[in-house]
């Protein structure tokens, strides 16, 4: 009973914080809202019985990645969004089409999902995560992620140097 209450509390907090991330005009408030989302997801993983993934979520995402985001925001001196940026009608129409396609995808996944009877069927132990992450299947994913992060850092430095 308490697990269900905690799960839905963390889920509601994550949804509200995700809306804050999108709705804020200040990039710093959006980044802080994203930190709350990531911490809420960590709580959800803890409730589901996976303390390893919960701690990794906090350390890697809410800690390291968000520090990197805030560092880039401060390095680039990103200003608050102005009110005249609203987008034209075709952009709003495209956004509405993408949002409805996303909602349809989520509905299809929920319709096809199997209902799990309990947390004993959810296996995310440290051993299982390590076996999956260090298998040859994830080798190229790790390499692509490192190249992507390196390219983002170089791009941020180039953009910041242009103003100096």
N, C-alpha and C positions, 0 to 999 in steps of 0.2 A: 504494500500500500504506500509506504513512504517513498519507495523507489519510483513509483508512478508519479507521485506529486513532484518529486525532485526533477524527474525527466521532463515533465511538462513545464515546470518552472524554468528550467534551463532552456528548453526549446522556445518558450515565449520570449525570454530575454534575448536569445539569439535573433529571433525574427524582428523584434523591436529595434535592436541595435543595428541590424542589417538595413532596416528602413532609414535609420539615422545616418548610416554611411552614405546612402544614396541621396538623401534629402538635404544634407548639409552643403552650404556653399563654401565653407572654409575647409581646406584640405586637412588641416590639423585635427579638427573635430571629427572629420570622416575617419582619419587614421585611428583616433582614440575609440571611435565607435567600432572599428574593425577589431581592435584589441579586446573589447567587451564580447564581440561575437566569438572570437577565438577562445577566450576563457570560458564562455558558455559551452562551446563544443567540447572543451576539455572536461567540464562537469558532466556532460552527457556521456562521454566515454567512460568516466569513472563510475557513473551509475550503471552503465551496461556491463560492468565487471572487467574492464580493461585498464588497469592502472598504468601500465607501461605506455599505452597510446595517449592516455590523458596527460601524463608528465611530458612526453615528447611534444604533444600539442602545445603545452605551455612554454616549454624551453625553446623549441625550434621556431614555432610560428609567432606566438604572442611575445616571445623574447627577442630572438635574433632577427627575424624577418621584419618585425615592426620597428625595431631600432634602425634597421637599414632604410625602411620607408621614411621614417621621420628624419633621418640624416639626409636623405636625398631631397626631401621637401625643404629642409632648411638650407641645404647647399644651393638649390635652384631658386630660393627665395620666392616660392609660389605665393601669389596673392589671392585674396578672396575673390570668388567669382562675382562678376557684376550682374545686375538684374537684366540687362539687355540681351544676355545670352539665353535664348530660348529655343532656338532651332526653327527651321522653316517647316511648313506643312508636310513636304515629302519626308523629311527626317522624322517627324512625329509619327507619320503613317508607317514608316519602316520600323520604328521602335515598337509601335503597337502590334505590328505583324510578328516581329520577333518575340515579343512578350507572349502573344497568344500561342505561337508555336512552342515556346518553352512550357507554357501551362499545359498544352496538349501532351507534350512528352512526359511531364511529371504525372499527369493523370494516367497515361498508359503504363508507366512504371508501377504506380500504385495499384492499378487494376491487375497487373500480372504478378505482383509480389506475393510470396508465400507468407503466411502468418506463422511466426516462430513461437513455439509454445513457452519458451523460457530462456533465461540467459545461459543455460548450460549448452545450448546449441551455438552460441556465439563464441568462437574460439579466437582470441587475440592475445595469446600469451607471448611472453618475450621470445620463447623458443620458436613459435610459429611465425612471428613477425620477422625474426632473424633469418629463418629458412627461406622465406619469400623474398626478402630484400636482397640477400646475398646470393640468390640464384642467378644463373646466367640470363634469365628472362628480363631482369631489371638493369642489366649492365648498360645498355644504350640509353635507358631513361635517366640514369644518374649522370652519364656523360652529357646528354642533351641539356639537362637542368643546369649543370655547372657552366656550360657554354652560354646558356641564356642569361644566367646571373652575371657572368663576366661581361657580356655584351651590354647589359643594362647599366652596370657600373661605369663602363667606358663611355657610354652614351651620356650618362649624367655628368661625368667630368667634362666631356666635350661641351655640353650645353652650359655648364657653369663657367668654363673658361672663356666662352664667347662674350660674356658680360664683363669679365675682368679686364 
